[in-house]
Amino acid sequence: MHVAVFGAGYVGLVTGTCFAEMGNDVTICDVDEARVAMLRQGRIPIYEPGLEEILGRNLENDRVRFTTDARQAIAASEVIFIAVGTPADEDGSADLTHVLDVARVIGRHADGPRIVVNKSTVPVGTAAKVQAALAEVSPHAFSVVSNPEFLKEGSALEDFMKPDRVVVGASDERARETMRRLYAPFVRTGNPIYFMDVASAEMTKYAANAMLATRITFMNEIANLCERVGANVDEVRIGIGSDRRIGPAFLFPGVGFGGSCFPKDVQALERLADEVGYEFPIVRAVHSVNEAQKRLLAVKIRRRFGDDLSGRRIAVWGIAFKPRTDDIREAPALVLIEDLLEAGAEVVAYDPEAMDNARRVLGDRVTFADSAHDALEGADALVVVTEWNEFRFPDFERISKALKEPVVFDGRNVYDPRAMADMGFDYHSIGRPGRSTAA
Ligand SMILES: NC(=O)c1ccc[n+]([C@@H]2O[C@H](COP(=O)([O-])OP(=O)(O)OC[C@H]3O[C@@H](n4cnc5c(N)ncnc54)[C@H](O)[C@@H]3O)[C@@H](O)[C@H]2O)c1
């Protein structure tokens, strides 16, 4: 099948590459010329495990190509995916500028009917807006399909190749049949493809992300309460996760969720509810509790060292919003770092993949270390914000020697409080007893 994908970001790149891998002929179009030039050489502008290899293979076989020329992308394609960004607008609603720009470009260049698939995360009613934008500039008939994406950065290829489910909102049989054919190789092992109406597909994506964000936030609140009543959130997590109605996933407390999806999608759902006059206090609470949670480590650090952190050097491990990505959008580490800088601290940061992105945002206000251990030299404390695997079993003796005092703040509960106490660390984590050597 001839497929065009608009947007060569995390979603567009993975979508286009995976469709090419299944033998389709794919053209990926992006407005960012530098990005397209880089991709043509087989270099990817993001960190996503495995992507460069599979993209290289498909570039070599000429099953995927990159362009900035929308006309060329549209000309040969039966199905056109929109996978551009939908950032939060000033009021928190989803900014549809890029999506509607692409719709108009498709309308202008398509020489006949096409199936236009919206993969960007968009509020209910967007398919109708895309349809209207197409109709404004084109006499042809378009089927507009909603096909929300559920991949996770860091395991995007695996998620796309073996999805838990594929959701397709479509109102005509031809579009449904095309989507069925396109996704057939990905659901071969029996994972479902759900066809539904367009509005329900659009809502499914927001409902999924808001549910997951709520779950994390709920556990963060339980963890905060555990700290105050002397319970251990690790035990509580296991105690509730074994209930089949609850399940064990997504129950790990931490320093709040970040990334390019949950924060903006929770807010967009809140705005969507506002627009139809529906009070949705849960999503409002999720947003505000999460904002507070991002500040929790800074509060703990100031509690330990005092409000004025001038003269203190703090080492931060992990800047990306989660491991196995270079994405720092809405990352809790950025909030922590800003709080520490504001309190006068000197910050030395290290992340295995997100340093370039972090440098662009933080500039020279932060020192970037060449390795995790380099970051520790002469620091008053180590703060772990992102649980990259390489931070899981560090050389604690080396950490202890490098730090001025053995003080560790663990925002992801990576280490065992008892073991940390035994090694002489003053160890602070989330929702667990075990502030070891301190009172
Ligand atoms: N990143 C994720 O993990 C993820 C997961 C599921 C869904 N989503 C959703 O998918 C959408 C895309 O997210 P992303 O993270 O891939 O975004 P991204 O910011 O990584 O990439 C978006 C790309 O679109 C390009 N673009 C903007 N306007 C364009 C235009 N008019 N024509 C062609 N290209 C254009 C940009 O240059 C950029 O390369 C968003 O709606 C997001 O919410 C993201």
The ligand as an SDF file (V2000), in Angstrom:
LIG
                    3D

 44 48  0  0  0  0  0  0  0  0999 V2000
    5.5140   11.0100   21.7040 N   0  0  0  0  0  0  0  0  0  0  0  0
    4.7010   10.0570   22.1250 C   0  0  0  0  0  0  0  0  0  0  0  0
    5.0800    9.1920   22.9260 O   0  0  0  0  0  0  0  0  0  0  0  0
    3.2870    9.9830   21.6360 C   0  0  0  0  0  0  0  0  0  0  0  0
    2.5340    8.8240   21.8570 C   0  0  0  0  0  0  0  0  0  0  0  0
    1.2260    8.7620   21.3960 C   0  0  0  0  0  0  0  0  0  0  0  0
    0.6610    9.8580   20.7470 C   0  0  0  0  0  0  0  0  0  0  0  0
    1.4060   10.9930   20.5860 N   0  0  0  0  0  0  0  0  0  0  0  0
    0.7850   12.1200   19.8880 C   0  0  0  0  0  0  0  0  0  0  0  0
    1.2430   12.1060   18.5300 O   0  0  0  0  0  0  0  0  0  0  0  0
    1.3950   13.4410   18.0500 C   0  0  0  0  0  0  0  0  0  0  0  0
    2.8280   13.6530   17.5890 C   0  0  0  0  0  0  0  0  0  0  0  0
    3.6720   13.5390   18.7190 O   0  0  0  0  0  0  0  0  0  0  0  0
    5.2570   13.4250   18.5800 P   0  0  0  0  0  0  0  0  0  0  0  0
    5.7730   13.1940   19.9590 O   0  0  0  0  0  0  0  0  0  0  0  0
    5.5870   12.4790   17.4880 O   0  0  0  0  0  0  0  0  0  0  0  0
    5.5970   14.9240   18.1150 O   0  0  0  0  0  0  0  0  0  0  0  0
    7.0260   15.5260   17.7350 P   0  0  0  0  0  0  0  0  0  0  0  0
    7.0220   16.8940   18.2780 O   0  0  0  0  0  0  0  0  0  0  0  0
    8.1100   14.5690   18.0920 O   0  0  0  0  0  0  0  0  0  0  0  0
    6.9870   15.5720   16.1370 O   0  0  0  0  0  0  0  0  0  0  0  0
    6.0910   16.3360   15.3910 C   0  0  0  0  0  0  0  0  0  0  0  0
    6.7040   16.5690   14.0030 C   0  0  0  0  0  0  0  0  0  0  0  0
    5.7090   17.1900   13.1750 O   0  0  0  0  0  0  0  0  0  0  0  0
    6.3750   18.0920   12.3190 C   0  0  0  0  0  0  0  0  0  0  0  0
    5.3990   19.0430   11.7480 N   0  0  0  0  0  0  0  0  0  0  0  0
    4.8070   20.1090   12.3340 C   0  0  0  0  0  0  0  0  0  0  0  0
    3.9730   20.7120   11.4560 N   0  0  0  0  0  0  0  0  0  0  0  0
    4.0620   20.0110   10.3000 C   0  0  0  0  0  0  0  0  0  0  0  0
    3.4360   20.1470    9.0280 C   0  0  0  0  0  0  0  0  0  0  0  0
    2.5620   21.1180    8.7820 N   0  0  0  0  0  0  0  0  0  0  0  0
    3.7560   19.2580    8.0660 N   0  0  0  0  0  0  0  0  0  0  0  0
    4.6460   18.2590    8.3000 C   0  0  0  0  0  0  0  0  0  0  0  0
    5.2630   18.0820    9.5020 N   0  0  0  0  0  0  0  0  0  0  0  0
    4.9670   18.9500   10.4730 C   0  0  0  0  0  0  0  0  0  0  0  0
    7.4260   18.7360   13.2220 C   0  0  0  0  0  0  0  0  0  0  0  0
    8.4500   19.3670   12.4600 O   0  0  0  0  0  0  0  0  0  0  0  0
    7.9230   17.5010   14.0150 C   0  0  0  0  0  0  0  0  0  0  0  0
    9.0130   16.8670   13.3660 O   0  0  0  0  0  0  0  0  0  0  0  0
    0.9480   14.3340   19.1920 C   0  0  0  0  0  0  0  0  0  0  0  0
   -0.4090   14.6420   19.0360 O   0  0  0  0  0  0  0  0  0  0  0  0
    1.1480   13.4770   20.4160 C   0  0  0  0  0  0  0  0  0  0  0  0
    0.2930   13.8260   21.4660 O   0  0  0  0  0  0  0  0  0  0  0  0
    2.7000   11.0710   20.9850 C   0  0  0  0  0  0  0  0  0  0  0  0
  1  2  1  0
  2  3  2  0
  2  4  1  0
  4  5  1  0
  4 44  2  0
  5  6  2  0
  6  7  1  0
  7  8  2  0
  8  9  1  0
  8 44  1  0
  9 10  1  0
  9 42  1  0
 10 11  1  0
 11 12  1  0
 11 40  1  0
 12 13  1  0
 13 14  1  0
 14 15  2  0
 14 16  1  0
 14 17  1  0
 17 18  1  0
 18 19  2  0
 18 20  1  0
 18 21  1  0
 21 22  1  0
 22 23  1  0
 23 24  1  0
 23 38  1  0
 24 25  1  0
 25 26  1  0
 25 36  1  0
 26 27  1  0
 26 35  1  0
 27 28  2  0
 28 29  1  0
 29 30  1  0
 29 35  2  0
 30 31  1  0
 30 32  2  0
 32 33  1  0
 33 34  2  0
 34 35  1  0
 36 37  1  0
 36 38  1  0
 38 39  1  0
 40 41  1  0
 40 42  1  0
 42 43  1  0
M  CHG  2   8   1  16  -1
M  END
$$$$
